[in-house]
Amino acid sequence: MDRLIPKEESLTIEFKSDRKKLSDDVLIDTVVAFANTEGGDLYLGVEDDGEVTGRHESHRDFSRLAAFIANKTIPPIAVRVEEIADICPVIKIQVPKSRSIVASSAGKIQRRQIKMDGTPENVAMYPYEISTRLSELSLLDYSAQPVPNARYEDLDPLERERLRNILRTYNGERSLLELEDEALDKALQLVTTADGQLVPTFTGMLLLGRREKLREYVPTAEIGYMAFHGTDVTANESFYMPLLGAIEKLFAFLEARNSEQEMQAGLFRISIPDFDKRAVREAIINACVHRDYTRMGRVLVRLDDDGLSVSNPGGFIEGVTIDNILSAEPHGRNPVLADALKRVGLAERSGRGVDRIFEGSLLYGRPLPDYSESSAVTVKLFISRGAPDIKFIQLVTEEQQRTGSLLPVNTLLILNVLKQGRRMSVHDIASETRIPEGRVRTAVERMTESGLLEAVGSGKGRAYILSFHAYKDKVKYVRQTDIEAIRYQELIVKLAEAKQQITRKDVVDLLRVTPPQAYRILQKMTRSGLLMKKGSTRSTYYCRGKTRT
């Protein structure tokens, strides 16, 4: 018989011996720790090494055990309890992940973590970790909190002037320029009122704080950059300074090392940088805005021969993963800080800065930005320095010139997966791009109408390829389309022989193609002699021609 119980413990699996009846306090502490992390399954009657020894007789009443746990946790945790008949009876307690901070009735707040040896443990959750957890759950905006012991005079007038200059340069909200200093600070939530006095918020201190005070009050606001040529370190600096100045410093550092090449596209010359400037800006701003300021560490920008890495303390916000990063609803760890940078013009106003990051690689046919090195405590973005795809750049540039607007990021992603000369279904495209199928279907139909793609096949076998002018290798295009065209003609000939005469609507129903596509196929077959066109405009029909297939 297959074993019903996991063989080892993990972050979401815990074994507890119940031979001498597990202590109520240990039971509740474990449930609390699960609820404050990722949820999980607690097995009563299993030793740490996985040996099944069975539950204690006092734990046979499921409903009583579930009620006991609910009564001993604040807020009450609704667990699911069941008995598993393995070698001997074992109690499985399924604990859901909580959307708030949970404590035992005794006031203990715990969480789970993995030790150095790979095994899990329950540990106390400290006050700063509570803030982090609430922030991850979007229940607390750390950046909106007042800075303890800070005074309004700790904000630097020179940094405020820098903010006004950024407003002018990046076309921020012009109305903010009309405000006096205090009104401006309030409008951007750089200050709040405490005990009748204006006090800087963490957003205010991060954006305008005097350097010595910033380091004192926000010791986690460290930023560093490094540059390598091979294994040689060509730059290595770490500093504490208000974000507006720090971001400008990082831009200048990267700008000096961002070489460009040029290419001709029609009447236009296009500059191709190693790294798209807007993508770099969004990557740096995202790291500064979405980092966890309750966690020690620094935002680090690293440049080497392979590409650009930007990392920051704090994992992805609740609900965001590597798989859904482009489709997840925009929300951040520090909403007030993000809003301030949007209003001054530095951050993407739609909240979709990650789209800009992907767009920066897609526009030049380079490998996609990579978040695979991210973890539960760090987000790390890598932007490749890969060689640009000139043919792809020409395709995108010509289409943008034709429409007079930038291509949406979903369109660029679809073009990117199809550029290898492959034929792909909607399902396959959705799987590779991680775009929901409904959005893919809408996008490919629009791209087909515009001439970027061509549809081949019908019904469940319908697939898409790049249009003729998008292919580098024309042989691949012919290979992809001609076999389908021959099959279409054979089916239409068989239908004409069976019905004696057919209409365009018959072809639409047969092949599941659009009326314009059916018309073009019929015209081609008429010219080649496979069909004969008869009748007037409104009553046109086709008969079997003299040419044989």
GUKEBA-567209 format. One record per residue (C-alpha): residue in three letters; residue number from 1; x, y, z. Coordinates in steps of 0.2 Angstrom, whole numbers, plus 5000, padded with zeros to 4 digits. Each point is the difference from the previous one (the first is absolute). Layout:
% residues N
{kemar "ALA",NUM,{X,Y,Z}} ...
//
This chain:
% residues 549
{kemar "MET",1,{5000,5000,5000}} {kemar "ASP",2,{5006,5017,4995}} {kemar "ARG",3,{5006,5011,5015}} {kemar "LEU",4,{4987,5014,5003}} {kemar "ILE",5,{5012,5011,5011}} {kemar "PRO",6,{5015,5010,4993}} {kemar "LYS",7,{5017,4992,5003}} {kemar "GLU",8,{5008,5016,5007}} {kemar "GLU",9,{4996,5017,5007}} {kemar "SER",10,{5000,5017,4991}} {kemar "LEU",11,{4995,5018,5002}} {kemar "THR",12,{4982,4994,4997}} {kemar "ILE",13,{5001,4982,5008}} {kemar "GLU",14,{5003,4997,5019}} {kemar "PHE",15,{5001,4983,5009}} {kemar "LYS",16,{4996,4999,5019}} {kemar "SER",17,{5001,4985,5011}} {kemar "ASP",18,{4984,4997,5009}} {kemar "ARG",19,{5004,4984,5010}} {kemar "LYS",20,{5000,5010,5017}} {kemar "LYS",21,{4987,5012,4994}} {kemar "LEU",22,{5007,5016,4992}} {kemar "SER",23,{5000,5015,5011}} {kemar "ASP",24,{4986,5012,4996}} {kemar "ASP",25,{5012,5015,5000}} {kemar "VAL",26,{5011,4991,4987}} {kemar "LEU",27,{4985,4996,4990}} {kemar "ILE",28,{4993,5018,5000}} {kemar "ASP",29,{5017,5007,4997}} {kemar "THR",30,{5003,4989,4984}} {kemar "VAL",31,{4983,5005,4993}} {kemar "VAL",32,{5003,5019,5003}} {kemar "ALA",33,{5017,4998,4991}} {kemar "PHE",34,{4992,4991,4985}} {kemar "ALA",35,{4987,5014,4999}} {kemar "ASN",36,{5013,5014,5001}} {kemar "THR",37,{5010,4992,4986}} {kemar "GLU",38,{4993,4990,4985}} {kemar "GLY",39,{4988,4989,5009}} {kemar "GLY",40,{5003,4981,5000}} {kemar "ASP",41,{4996,4983,5007}} {kemar "LEU",42,{5004,4994,5018}} {kemar "TYR",43,{5000,4981,5002}} {kemar "LEU",44,{4997,4994,5018}} {kemar "GLY",45,{5007,4983,5003}} {kemar "VAL",46,{5016,5001,4989}} {kemar "GLU",47,{5018,5001,5007}} {kemar "ASP",48,{5012,5013,4993}} {kemar "ASP",49,{5009,4987,4990}} {kemar "GLY",50,{4983,4995,4991}} {kemar "GLU",51,{4996,4985,5011}} {kemar "VAL",52,{4982,4998,5002}} {kemar "THR",53,{4996,4996,5018}} {kemar "GLY",54,{4981,5005,5001}} {kemar "ARG",55,{4990,5013,5008}} {kemar "HIS",56,{4995,5001,5019}} {kemar "GLU",57,{4983,4994,5005}} {kemar "SER",58,{4995,5017,5006}} {kemar "HIS",59,{5002,5007,4982}} {kemar "ARG",60,{4987,4989,4992}} {kemar "ASP",61,{4985,5013,5001}} {kemar "PHE",62,{5003,5010,4985}} {kemar "SER",63,{4987,5014,5003}} {kemar "ARG",64,{5006,5002,5017}} {kemar "LEU",65,{5018,5002,4994}} {kemar "ALA",66,{4995,5013,4987}} {kemar "ALA",67,{4990,5010,5012}} {kemar "PHE",68,{5014,5000,5013}} {kemar "ILE",69,{5012,5007,4987}} {kemar "ALA",70,{4988,5014,4995}} {kemar "ASN",71,{4997,5005,5019}} {kemar "LYS",72,{5019,5001,5003}} {kemar "THR",73,{5005,5011,4985}} {kemar "ILE",74,{4997,5018,4997}} {kemar "PRO",75,{4992,5003,4988}} {kemar "PRO",76,{4992,4982,5000}} {kemar "ILE",77,{5008,4989,4987}} {kemar "ALA",78,{4988,4988,4991}} {kemar "VAL",79,{5010,4984,4997}} {kemar "ARG",80,{4994,4984,4992}} {kemar "VAL",81,{5003,4984,5010}} {kemar "GLU",82,{5000,4982,4993}} {kemar "GLU",83,{5006,4983,5005}} {kemar "ILE",84,{5012,4991,4988}} {kemar "ALA",85,{5000,4981,5002}} {kemar "ASP",86,{5019,4996,4995}} {kemar "ILE",87,{5010,4988,5011}} {kemar "CYS",88,{4989,5006,5014}} {kemar "PRO",89,{4988,5015,5002}} {kemar "VAL",90,{5008,5017,4998}} {kemar "ILE",91,{4991,5017,5001}} {kemar "LYS",92,{5003,5012,4986}} {kemar "ILE",93,{4997,5018,5004}} {kemar "GLN",94,{4999,5012,4985}} {kemar "VAL",95,{5004,5018,5004}} {kemar "PRO",96,{4995,5014,4988}} {kemar "LYS",97,{5012,5014,4997}} {kemar "SER",98,{4993,5015,5009}} {kemar "ARG",99,{4997,5017,4993}} {kemar "SER",100,{5004,5009,5016}} {kemar "ILE",101,{5012,4997,5015}} {kemar "VAL",102,{4995,4985,5011}} {kemar "ALA",103,{5005,4998,5018}} {kemar "SER",104,{4996,4987,5013}} {kemar "SER",105,{4988,5004,5014}} {kemar "ALA",106,{5016,5001,5011}} {kemar "GLY",107,{5007,5014,4989}} {kemar "LYS",108,{5013,4991,4991}} {kemar "ILE",109,{5003,5004,4981}} {kemar "GLN",110,{5010,4988,4990}} {kemar "ARG",111,{5005,4996,4982}} {kemar "ARG",112,{5009,4986,4991}} {kemar "GLN",113,{5017,5000,4992}} {kemar "ILE",114,{5012,4988,4993}} {kemar "LYS",115,{5016,4997,5009}} {kemar "MET",116,{5018,4998,4993}} {kemar "ASP",117,{4998,4981,4999}} {kemar "GLY",118,{4984,5001,4990}} {kemar "THR",119,{4988,4996,5014}} {kemar "PRO",120,{4986,5011,5006}} {kemar "GLU",121,{4998,5009,5016}} {kemar "ASN",122,{4987,5011,5009}} {kemar "VAL",123,{5008,5017,5006}} {kemar "ALA",124,{4994,5015,5009}} {kemar "MET",125,{4994,5014,4988}} {kemar "TYR",126,{5008,5017,5005}} {kemar "PRO",127,{4992,5017,4999}} {kemar "TYR",128,{5009,5005,4984}} {kemar "GLU",129,{4995,4983,4992}} {kemar "ILE",130,{4982,5004,5005}} {kemar "SER",131,{5001,5016,4990}} {kemar "THR",132,{5008,4990,4985}} {kemar "ARG",133,{4986,4987,5001}} {kemar "LEU",134,{4986,5013,5000}} {kemar "SER",135,{5008,5009,4986}} {kemar "GLU",136,{5001,4984,4989}} {kemar "LEU",137,{4982,4998,5004}} {kemar "SER",138,{4996,5018,4994}} {kemar "LEU",139,{4993,5004,5018}} {kemar "LEU",140,{5014,5012,5005}} {kemar "ASP",141,{5009,5014,4990}} {kemar "TYR",142,{5017,5002,5008}} {kemar "SER",143,{5004,5014,4989}} {kemar "ALA",144,{4985,5010,5007}} {kemar "GLN",145,{5005,4998,5018}} {kemar "PRO",146,{5008,5015,5010}} {kemar "VAL",147,{5018,4998,5004}} {kemar "PRO",148,{5003,4998,5018}} {kemar "ASN",149,{5010,5015,5008}} {kemar "ALA",150,{5002,5009,4983}} {kemar "ARG",151,{4995,5018,4998}} {kemar "TYR",152,{4994,5011,4986}} {kemar "GLU",153,{5017,5008,5000}} {kemar "ASP",154,{5008,4984,4995}} {kemar "LEU",155,{4994,5002,4982}} {kemar "ASP",156,{5013,5008,4989}} {kemar "PRO",157,{4994,5016,4990}} {kemar "LEU",158,{5013,4996,4986}} {kemar "GLU",159,{4992,4983,4998}} {kemar "ARG",160,{4983,5008,4999}} {kemar "GLU",161,{5007,5011,4986}} {kemar "ARG",162,{5006,4985,4991}} {kemar "LEU",163,{4982,4993,5001}} {kemar "ARG",164,{4994,5016,4992}} {kemar "ASN",165,{5012,4998,4986}} {kemar "ILE",166,{4996,4982,4997}} {kemar "LEU",167,{4981,5005,4999}} {kemar "ARG",168,{5005,5012,4986}} {kemar "THR",169,{5012,4988,4991}} {kemar "TYR",170,{4989,4985,5000}} {kemar "ASN",171,{4983,5009,4998}} {kemar "GLY",172,{4993,4995,5017}} {kemar "GLU",173,{4984,5008,5006}} {kemar "ARG",174,{5002,5018,4996}} {kemar "SER",175,{4988,5006,5014}} {kemar "LEU",176,{5013,4994,5013}} {kemar "LEU",177,{5012,5013,4994}} {kemar "GLU",178,{4988,5014,5005}} {kemar "LEU",179,{4999,4994,5019}} {kemar "GLU",180,{5011,5007,5014}} {kemar "ASP",181,{5012,4989,5008}} {kemar "GLU",182,{4989,4994,5014}} {kemar "ALA",183,{4985,4997,4989}} {kemar "LEU",184,{5011,4991,4988}} {kemar "ASP",185,{5006,4988,5013}} {kemar "LYS",186,{4982,4997,5006}} {kemar "ALA",187,{4994,4997,4983}} {kemar "LEU",188,{5013,4986,4997}} {kemar "GLN",189,{4998,4993,5018}} {kemar "LEU",190,{5018,5004,5004}} {kemar "VAL",191,{4994,5006,5017}} {kemar "THR",192,{4986,4996,5012}} {kemar "THR",193,{4994,5008,5016}} {kemar "ALA",194,{5004,4992,5017}} {kemar "ASP",195,{4996,5009,5016}} {kemar "GLY",196,{4997,5016,4991}} {kemar "GLN",197,{5016,5000,4991}} {kemar "LEU",198,{5006,4996,4982}} {kemar "VAL",199,{5010,4985,5000}} {kemar "PRO",200,{5009,4992,4985}} {kemar "THR",201,{4993,4983,4994}} {kemar "PHE",202,{5011,4987,4993}} {kemar "THR",203,{4996,5006,4983}} {kemar "GLY",204,{5005,5017,5004}} {kemar "MET",205,{5016,4995,5008}} {kemar "LEU",206,{5005,4988,4986}} {kemar "LEU",207,{4997,5014,4987}} {kemar "LEU",208,{5005,5016,5009}} {kemar "GLY",209,{5009,4995,5016}} {kemar "ARG",210,{5017,5007,5004}} {kemar "ARG",211,{5013,4987,4997}} {kemar "GLU",212,{5006,4999,5018}} {kemar "LYS",213,{4982,4998,5006}} {kemar "LEU",214,{4995,4988,4987}} {kemar "ARG",215,{5014,4988,5005}} {kemar "GLU",216,{4995,5002,5019}} {kemar "TYR",217,{4981,4998,4997}} {kemar "VAL",218,{5000,4988,4985}} {kemar "PRO",219,{5015,4990,5001}} {kemar "THR",220,{4993,4988,4987}} {kemar "ALA",221,{5000,5013,4987}} {kemar "GLU",222,{5017,4995,4993}} {kemar "ILE",223,{5004,4999,4981}} {kemar "GLY",224,{5015,4993,4991}} {kemar "TYR",225,{5006,4998,4983}} {kemar "MET",226,{5014,4989,4993}} {kemar "ALA",227,{5008,4998,4982}} {kemar "PHE",228,{5011,4986,4994}} {kemar "HIS",229,{5010,4998,4984}} {kemar "GLY",230,{5004,4981,5000}} {kemar "THR",231,{5005,4997,5018}} {kemar "ASP",232,{5007,5017,5003}} {kemar "VAL",233,{4989,5012,5011}} {kemar "THR",234,{4999,5017,4991}} {kemar "ALA",235,{4988,5008,5012}} {kemar "ASN",236,{4994,4996,5018}} {kemar "GLU",237,{4991,5013,5010}} {kemar "SER",238,{4987,4999,5014}} {kemar "PHE",239,{4991,5016,5007}} {kemar "TYR",240,{4986,5007,5010}} {kemar "MET",241,{4991,5015,4991}} {kemar "PRO",242,{4982,5005,4996}} {kemar "LEU",243,{4992,4989,4987}} {kemar "LEU",244,{4998,5015,4987}} {kemar "GLY",245,{5019,5003,5000}} {kemar "ALA",246,{5004,4982,5001}} {kemar "ILE",247,{4990,4995,4985}} {kemar "GLU",248,{5008,5015,4990}} {kemar "LYS",249,{5017,4993,5006}} {kemar "LEU",250,{4996,4983,4994}} {kemar "PHE",251,{4993,5006,4983}} {kemar "ALA",252,{5016,5010,4997}} {kemar "PHE",253,{5011,4985,5005}} {kemar "LEU",254,{4991,4988,4987}} {kemar "GLU",255,{4998,5014,4987}} {kemar "ALA",256,{5019,5001,4999}} {kemar "ARG",257,{5002,4981,4997}} {kemar "ASN",258,{4985,4998,4988}} {kemar "SER",259,{5007,4999,4983}} {kemar "GLU",260,{4990,5002,4984}} {kemar "GLN",261,{5000,4994,4982}} {kemar "GLU",262,{4989,5007,4986}} {kemar "MET",263,{4990,4991,4986}} {kemar "GLN",264,{4990,5006,4985}} {kemar "ALA",265,{4981,4996,5000}} {kemar "GLY",266,{4992,5008,4984}} {kemar "LEU",267,{5003,5019,5001}} {kemar "PHE",268,{5004,4999,5018}} {kemar "ARG",269,{5016,4997,5010}} {kemar "ILE",270,{4998,4990,5016}} {kemar "SER",271,{5011,5000,5015}} {kemar "ILE",272,{5002,4983,5009}} {kemar "PRO",273,{5007,5002,5017}} {kemar "ASP",274,{5007,4986,5011}} {kemar "PHE",275,{4986,5003,5012}} {kemar "ASP",276,{4984,5009,4996}} {kemar "LYS",277,{5000,5016,5011}} {kemar "ARG",278,{4982,5000,5005}} {kemar "ALA",279,{5001,4981,5005}} {kemar "VAL",280,{5016,5004,5011}} {kemar "ARG",281,{4991,5015,5008}} {kemar "GLU",282,{4985,4989,5004}} {kemar "ALA",283,{5010,4986,5007}} {kemar "ILE",284,{5010,5012,5012}} {kemar "ILE",285,{4984,5009,5005}} {kemar "ASN",286,{4991,4983,5003}} {kemar "ALA",287,{5014,4994,5011}} {kemar "CYS",288,{5000,5016,5011}} {kemar "VAL",289,{4981,5001,5001}} {kemar "HIS",290,{4996,4982,5003}} {kemar "ARG",291,{5014,4995,5012}} {kemar "ASP",292,{4996,4995,5017}} {kemar "TYR",293,{5007,5015,5011}} {kemar "THR",294,{4998,4990,5016}} {kemar "ARG",295,{5012,4987,4994}} {kemar "MET",296,{5019,5003,5000}} {kemar "GLY",297,{5009,4999,4984}} {kemar "ARG",298,{5002,5012,4985}} {kemar "VAL",299,{4994,5003,4983}} {kemar "LEU",300,{5014,4994,4989}} {kemar "VAL",301,{5003,5005,4981}} {kemar "ARG",302,{5013,4989,4992}} {kemar "LEU",303,{5007,5001,4983}} {kemar "ASP",304,{5011,4987,4991}} {kemar "ASP",305,{5004,4993,4983}} {kemar "ASP",306,{4984,4989,5000}} {kemar "GLY",307,{4988,5014,5005}} {kemar "LEU",308,{4992,5010,5014}} {kemar "SER",309,{4994,4994,5016}} {kemar "VAL",310,{4989,5010,5012}} {kemar "SER",311,{4995,4992,5017}} {kemar "ASN",312,{4991,5006,5016}} {kemar "PRO",313,{4996,4992,5017}} {kemar "GLY",314,{4982,4994,5001}} {kemar "GLY",315,{4992,4986,4990}} {kemar "PHE",316,{4986,5003,4988}} {kemar "ILE",317,{4984,5008,5007}} {kemar "GLU",318,{4986,4988,5005}} {kemar "GLY",319,{4991,4994,4984}} {kemar "VAL",320,{5015,5003,4988}} {kemar "THR",321,{5011,4986,4993}} {kemar "ILE",322,{5012,4998,4986}} {kemar "ASP",323,{4987,4992,4990}} {kemar "ASN",324,{4987,5014,5002}} {kemar "ILE",325,{5011,5015,5001}} {kemar "LEU",326,{4993,5008,4984}} {kemar "SER",327,{4982,4996,5003}} {kemar "ALA",328,{4998,5002,5019}} {kemar "GLU",329,{4990,5016,5006}} {kemar "PRO",330,{5013,5014,5004}} {kemar "HIS",331,{5002,5002,5018}} {kemar "GLY",332,{5016,5004,5011}} {kemar "ARG",333,{5008,4998,5017}} {kemar "ASN",334,{5001,5019,5002}} {kemar "PRO",335,{4985,5008,4992}} {kemar "VAL",336,{5003,5018,5006}} {kemar "LEU",337,{5018,5000,4994}} {kemar "ALA",338,{4995,4993,4983}} {kemar "ASP",339,{4986,5013,4998}} {kemar "ALA",340,{5012,5014,5004}} {kemar "LEU",341,{5013,4994,4987}} {kemar "LYS",342,{4985,4998,4987}} {kemar "ARG",343,{4994,5018,5004}} {kemar "VAL",344,{5017,5008,4998}} {kemar "GLY",345,{5002,4991,4983}} {kemar "LEU",346,{5014,4987,5004}} {kemar "ALA",347,{4990,4984,5001}} {kemar "GLU",348,{4988,4993,4987}} {kemar "ARG",349,{4983,5008,5004}} {kemar "SER",350,{4989,4984,4995}} {kemar "GLY",351,{5009,4990,5014}} {kemar "ARG",352,{5006,4988,4986}} {kemar "GLY",353,{5019,5004,5001}} {kemar "VAL",354,{5004,4982,4997}} {kemar "ASP",355,{4992,5001,4983}} {kemar "ARG",356,{5013,5014,4995}} {kemar "ILE",357,{5014,4988,5007}} {kemar "PHE",358,{4994,4986,4988}} {kemar "GLU",359,{4997,5012,4986}} {kemar "GLY",360,{5018,5006,5001}} {kemar "SER",361,{5006,4983,4995}} {kemar "LEU",362,{4986,4995,4988}} {kemar "LEU",363,{5002,5015,4989}} {kemar "TYR",364,{5018,4994,4996}} {kemar "GLY",365,{4996,4982,4998}} {kemar "ARG",366,{5011,4996,5015}} {kemar "PRO",367,{4997,4986,5014}} {kemar "LEU",368,{4986,5004,5012}} {kemar "PRO",369,{5004,5008,5017}} {kemar "ASP",370,{5003,4986,5013}} {kemar "TYR",371,{4994,4999,5018}} {kemar "SER",372,{5004,4982,5002}} {kemar "GLU",373,{5013,5004,5014}} {kemar "SER",374,{4988,5008,5011}} {kemar "SER",375,{4995,4992,5017}} {kemar "ALA",376,{4988,5002,5014}} {kemar "VAL",377,{5011,5014,5007}} {kemar "THR",378,{5008,5008,4984}} {kemar "VAL",379,{4994,5006,4983}} {kemar "LYS",380,{5014,4999,4987}} {kemar "LEU",381,{4998,5006,4982}} {kemar "PHE",382,{5012,4996,4987}} {kemar "ILE",383,{5000,5009,4983}} {kemar "SER",384,{5011,4991,4987}} {kemar "ARG",385,{5012,5009,4989}} {kemar "GLY",386,{4996,4989,4986}} {kemar "ALA",387,{5002,5004,4981}} {kemar "PRO",388,{4985,5009,4992}} {kemar "ASP",389,{4990,4992,4987}} {kemar "ILE",390,{5001,5012,4985}} {kemar "LYS",391,{4986,4992,4990}} {kemar "PHE",392,{4988,5000,5015}} {kemar "ILE",393,{5004,5018,5004}} {kemar "GLN",394,{4996,5005,4982}} {kemar "LEU",395,{4983,4990,5001}} {kemar "VAL",396,{4996,5009,5016}} {kemar "THR",397,{5006,5017,4994}} {kemar "GLU",398,{4990,4999,4984}} {kemar "GLU",399,{4984,4995,5009}} {kemar "GLN",400,{5002,5014,5012}} {kemar "GLN",401,{5003,5013,4986}} {kemar "ARG",402,{4985,4993,4991}} {kemar "THR",403,{4988,5001,5015}} {kemar "GLY",404,{5008,5016,5008}} {kemar "SER",405,{5000,4992,5017}} {kemar "LEU",406,{5011,4988,5010}} {kemar "LEU",407,{4995,4981,5000}} {kemar "PRO",408,{4993,4994,5016}} {kemar "VAL",409,{5011,4988,5010}} {kemar "ASN",410,{4989,4985,4997}} {kemar "THR",411,{5002,5003,4981}} {kemar "LEU",412,{5018,5001,5002}} {kemar "LEU",413,{5000,4984,5011}} {kemar "ILE",414,{4990,4990,4987}} {kemar "LEU",415,{5012,5006,4986}} {kemar "ASN",416,{5015,4995,5010}} {kemar "VAL",417,{4994,4982,5002}} {kemar "LEU",418,{4995,4998,4982}} {kemar "LYS",419,{5016,5008,4993}} {kemar "GLN",420,{5009,4983,5000}} {kemar "GLY",421,{4989,4995,4985}} {kemar "ARG",422,{4989,4989,5010}} {kemar "ARG",423,{4981,4997,4998}} {kemar "MET",424,{4991,5001,5016}} {kemar "SER",425,{4982,4999,5007}} {kemar "VAL",426,{4992,5012,5012}} {kemar "HIS",427,{5003,4988,5014}} {kemar "ASP",428,{5019,4998,4996}} {kemar "ILE",429,{5002,5019,4999}} {kemar "ALA",430,{4991,5002,5016}} {kemar "SER",431,{5011,4987,5008}} {kemar "GLU",432,{5017,5008,4994}} {kemar "THR",433,{4995,5018,5003}} {kemar "ARG",434,{4991,4997,5016}} {kemar "ILE",435,{4986,5011,4994}} {kemar "PRO",436,{4982,4994,5003}} {kemar "GLU",437,{4992,4991,4985}} {kemar "GLY",438,{4986,5012,4998}} {kemar "ARG",439,{5012,5014,4998}} {kemar "VAL",440,{5011,4990,4988}} {kemar "ARG",441,{4985,4996,4989}} {kemar "THR",442,{4995,5019,4999}} {kemar "ALA",443,{5018,5005,4996}} {kemar "VAL",444,{5003,4987,4987}} {kemar "GLU",445,{4984,5004,4991}} {kemar "ARG",446,{5004,5019,5000}} {kemar "MET",447,{5018,4996,4994}} {kemar "THR",448,{4993,4989,4986}} {kemar "GLU",449,{4989,5014,4994}} {kemar "SER",450,{5014,5012,5000}} {kemar "GLY",451,{5011,4988,4990}} {kemar "LEU",452,{5013,4997,5013}} {kemar "LEU",453,{4994,4981,5002}} {kemar "GLU",454,{4992,4988,4988}} {kemar "ALA",455,{4988,4986,5006}} {kemar "VAL",456,{5002,4983,4994}} {kemar "GLY",457,{4988,4985,5003}} {kemar "SER",458,{4983,5000,5007}} {kemar "GLY",459,{4990,4996,5015}} {kemar "LYS",460,{5010,4992,5014}} {kemar "GLY",461,{5015,4998,4988}} {kemar "ARG",462,{5001,5019,4997}} {kemar "ALA",463,{5017,5007,5002}} {kemar "TYR",464,{5010,5016,4997}} {kemar "ILE",465,{5016,5005,4991}} {kemar "LEU",466,{5009,5016,4996}} {kemar "SER",467,{4995,5008,4984}} {kemar "PHE",468,{5011,4998,4984}} {kemar "HIS",469,{5009,5016,5002}} {kemar "ALA",470,{5005,4996,5018}} {kemar "TYR",471,{5009,4984,4996}} {kemar "LYS",472,{5019,5001,4999}} {kemar "ASP",473,{5000,4983,4991}} {kemar "LYS",474,{4987,5000,4987}} {kemar "VAL",475,{5002,4981,4998}} {kemar "LYS",476,{4993,4998,5017}} {kemar "TYR",477,{4985,5011,4996}} {kemar "VAL",478,{4997,4990,4984}} {kemar "ARG",479,{5002,4983,5010}} {kemar "GLN",480,{4987,5007,5013}} {kemar "THR",481,{4987,5006,4988}} {kemar "ASP",482,{5000,4990,4983}} {kemar "ILE",483,{4996,4983,5008}} {kemar "GLU",484,{4985,5008,5008}} {kemar "ALA",485,{4995,5009,4983}} {kemar "ILE",486,{5001,4983,4991}} {kemar "ARG",487,{4989,4992,5013}} {kemar "TYR",488,{4987,5014,4998}} {kemar "GLN",489,{4999,4998,4981}} {kemar "GLU",490,{4998,4981,5001}} {kemar "LEU",491,{4985,5002,5012}} {kemar "ILE",492,{4992,5013,4990}} {kemar "VAL",493,{5002,4989,4984}} {kemar "LYS",494,{4992,4986,5009}} {kemar "LEU",495,{4986,5011,5006}} {kemar "ALA",496,{4997,5007,4982}} {kemar "GLU",497,{4999,4982,4993}} {kemar "ALA",498,{4988,4995,5013}} {kemar "LYS",499,{4988,5015,4999}} {kemar "GLN",500,{5003,5004,4981}} {kemar "GLN",501,{5001,5019,5005}} {kemar "ILE",502,{5006,5009,5015}} {kemar "THR",503,{4999,5018,5007}} {kemar "ARG",504,{5012,5010,5011}} {kemar "LYS",505,{4990,4996,5015}} {kemar "ASP",506,{5002,4981,4997}} {kemar "VAL",507,{5019,5003,5001}} {kemar "VAL",508,{4999,5010,5016}} {kemar "ASP",509,{4990,4986,5008}} {kemar "LEU",510,{5011,4987,4993}} {kemar "LEU",511,{5017,5008,5005}} {kemar "ARG",512,{4995,5011,5015}} {kemar "VAL",513,{5008,5015,4991}} {kemar "THR",514,{4994,5018,4999}} {kemar "PRO",515,{4990,5005,4984}} {kemar "PRO",516,{5015,5010,4993}} {kemar "GLN",517,{5012,4985,5002}} {kemar "ALA",518,{4987,4989,4992}} {kemar "TYR",519,{4998,5012,4985}} {kemar "ARG",520,{5019,5001,4998}} {kemar "ILE",521,{5001,4981,5000}} {kemar "LEU",522,{4986,4998,4987}} {kemar "GLN",523,{5008,5014,4989}} {kemar "LYS",524,{5017,4991,5000}} {kemar "MET",525,{4992,4983,4996}} {kemar "THR",526,{4990,5008,4986}} {kemar "ARG",527,{5015,5007,4992}} {kemar "SER",528,{5009,4983,5001}} {kemar "GLY",529,{4985,4992,4991}} {kemar "LEU",530,{4995,4989,5015}} {kemar "LEU",531,{4984,5009,5001}} {kemar "MET",532,{4988,5009,4988}} {kemar "LYS",533,{4992,5016,5005}} {kemar "LYS",534,{4982,5002,4995}} {kemar "GLY",535,{4985,5012,5003}} {kemar "SER",536,{4998,5018,5004}} {kemar "THR",537,{5007,5010,5014}} {kemar "ARG",538,{4987,4996,5013}} {kemar "SER",539,{4997,4982,4994}} {kemar "THR",540,{5018,4995,4996}} {kemar "TYR",541,{5004,4981,5002}} {kemar "TYR",542,{5014,4989,4995}} {kemar "CYS",543,{5001,4983,4991}} {kemar "ARG",544,{5013,4987,4998}} {kemar "GLY",545,{5013,5006,4988}} {kemar "LYS",546,{5009,4990,4986}} {kemar "THR",547,{5017,5000,5008}} {kemar "ARG",548,{5003,4985,5012}} {kemar "THR",549,{5009,5000,5016}} 
//
